[in-house]
Amino acid sequence: MSAVVAMRLPVQVDLSGFITLLRRLQVPHRVSEEAGEQVLWVPGEQLAEQVRELYARYPQGDAAAEMPPAVASTSGDGLLARLWRSPVTAVMLVLTLVVFGITAAGENFAAIRWLSFTDFRIQGDSIYLNYLAATLAEGEWWRLVTPMLIHFGWLHLAMNSLWYWELGRRIEHRQGAVSLLALTLLFSLASNFAQYLWGGPSLFGGLSGVLYGLLGHCWLYQRLAPNDSYRLPPGVLVMMLVWLLICMTGIFELLQFGAIANAAHVGGLLAGCVTGLLGGALARRHR
């Protein structure tokens, strides 16, 4: 039986939810892009008519499958159930909390030195940091990513954990646990190297570089392949970018609130924009 066109829709229309529904119903189909339109093909005119009726009733497909994790849960859906659905997000947050306890909220330097980007020693009131080449020569490659687990104070931990919970679940829901883990490690590498190359050997840590990577990824992925999961609340992107610019002014150092790893934020954001462009382009082509 030859394939026939069931529907033609503009490329701006998000078909991902409806495609998920067709897969669950085991409806044979394929989607192509022709002259600025998405074309949905099925075998036979009778099936095409049924698909058109299905789309008229459920254009978003299975709403629970495509709704962002932040709003997909029901009133009876507890925290443990949501953690179970997002294992990588949950493990990252638990691991961060454990490290926070071991490092005594960033005060236990004996523990921090095993997770920092470069090794260091403290003598009196001074801190002496190794260069990266010397640290890696010892085979301590885990240091390339472990700074993301270090947090200095409860506010630092709370803000980063909340944003990772929000953005991490979206990516894990949309692209899977393996993708979130890979992106987290990649953005940690990018942000840590950016901070080291900009500021030289220094003591820094936190998930914020990774968070800016996740933000950039969701932002540009959504621009190229619109979907409900990556549609962030209005103003979130602007707020995060404005906050980045404020931090780069040096106001917090001037007020003696502590140094901000601005290069890590920028490095993570740029890496996230690259993965968002690539992922969004591939998703759009596949669609």
Residue pairs with C-beta under 8 A, 6 or more apart in sequence:
1 43
1 44
2 43
3 30
3 41
3 42
3 43
4 41
4 42
4 43
4 44
4 45
4 48
5 39
5 40
5 41
5 48
6 29
6 40
6 41
6 42
6 47
6 48
6 51
6 52
7 38
7 39
7 40
7 51
7 52
7 55
8 37
8 38
8 39
8 40
9 15
9 37
9 38
9 40
10 36
10 37
10 38
11 33
11 36
11 37
11 38
11 284
12 226
13 38
14 226
14 227
14 228
15 31
15 38
15 40
15 287
16 61
16 66
16 225
16 227
16 287
17 59
17 60
17 61
17 62
17 63
17 65
17 66
17 228
18 54
18 55
18 58
18 59
18 60
18 61
19 29
19 31
19 61
19 287
20 61
20 62
20 65
20 66
21 54
21 58
21 61
21 62
21 65
22 29
22 51
22 54
22 61
24 62
24 65
27 42
27 47
27 51
28 42
28 43
28 47
29 40
29 41
29 42
29 51
30 40
30 41
31 38
31 39
31 40
31 41
31 287
32 38
32 39
32 41
33 39
33 284
33 285
33 287
38 287
40 51
42 48
42 51
60 66
60 228
64 72
66 227
66 228
66 229
67 228
67 229
68 170
68 173
68 228
68 229
68 231
69 82
69 85
69 86
69 169
69 170
69 172
69 173
69 229
70 166
70 169
70 170
72 173
73 81
73 82
82 169
83 89
83 90
84 90
85 169
85 173
86 168
86 169
86 172
86 173
86 177
87 172
87 177
88 168
88 172
88 177
88 180
88 181
88 184
89 164
89 165
89 168
89 169
89 172
89 180
92 164
92 168
92 184
93 161
93 164
93 165
95 149
96 148
96 149
96 151
96 157
96 160
96 161
96 164
96 207
97 157
97 161
99 115
99 149
99 150
99 151
100 106
100 151
100 157
102 108
102 111
103 111
103 112
103 115
103 150
103 151
104 111
105 151
105 152
105 153
105 154
105 157
106 112
106 150
106 151
106 152
106 153
106 156
106 205
109 122
112 150
112 203
112 205
113 119
113 120
113 121
115 142
115 143
115 146
115 147
115 149
115 150
115 205
116 143
116 146
116 147
116 150
116 203
116 205
117 132
117 135
117 143
117 144
117 147
117 192
117 195
117 196
117 204
118 129
118 130
118 131
118 132
118 134
118 135
118 143
118 196
118 201
119 129
119 130
119 134
119 135
119 138
119 140
119 143
120 127
120 128
120 129
120 130
120 201
120 203
121 127
121 128
122 128
127 203
129 201
129 202
129 203
130 201
131 201
132 196
132 201
135 143
136 143
144 188
144 189
144 192
144 193
145 185
145 188
145 189
145 192
147 188
147 192
147 204
147 205
147 206
148 184
148 188
148 191
148 192
148 205
148 206
148 207
148 209
148 210
149 205
149 207
150 205
150 206
151 157
151 160
151 205
151 206
151 207
152 205
152 206
152 258
156 206
160 206
160 207
160 208
160 211
161 207
163 207
163 211
164 207
164 210
164 211
164 214
167 211
167 214
167 215
167 218
168 180
168 184
168 214
170 218
170 229
170 230
171 179
171 180
171 183
171 214
171 217
171 218
171 229
172 179
172 180
173 229
174 227
174 229
174 230
175 279
183 213
183 214
183 217
183 272
183 275
184 210
184 214
186 213
186 271
186 275
187 209
187 210
187 212
187 213
187 214
187 268
187 271
187 272
188 209
188 210
190 209
190 213
190 267
190 268
190 270
190 271
191 208
191 209
191 210
191 212
191 213
191 261
191 263
191 264
191 265
191 267
191 268
191 271
192 204
192 209
192 264
192 267
193 267
194 209
194 263
194 264
194 266
194 267
194 268
194 270
195 202
195 204
195 209
195 261
195 263
195 264
195 267
196 202
197 263
198 263
199 261
199 263
202 259
204 259
204 261
204 264
206 261
206 264
208 261
208 264
208 265
208 268
209 261
209 264
209 265
209 267
209 268
210 268
211 268
212 240
212 244
212 265
212 266
212 268
212 269
212 272
213 268
213 269
213 271
213 272
213 275
214 272
215 237
215 240
215 269
215 272
216 268
216 269
216 270
216 271
216 272
216 273
216 275
216 276
217 272
217 273
217 275
217 276
217 279
218 230
218 232
218 272
218 276
219 230
219 232
219 237
219 272
219 273
219 276
220 272
220 273
220 276
220 277
220 280
221 227
221 230
221 275
221 276
221 277
221 279
221 280
221 283
222 230
222 231
222 232
222 276
222 280
223 276
223 280
224 276
224 277
224 280
224 281
224 283
224 284
225 279
225 280
225 281
225 283
225 284
225 287
227 283
244 262
244 265
244 266
244 269
247 260
247 262
247 265
248 260
248 262
252 258
252 259
252 260
253 259
253 260
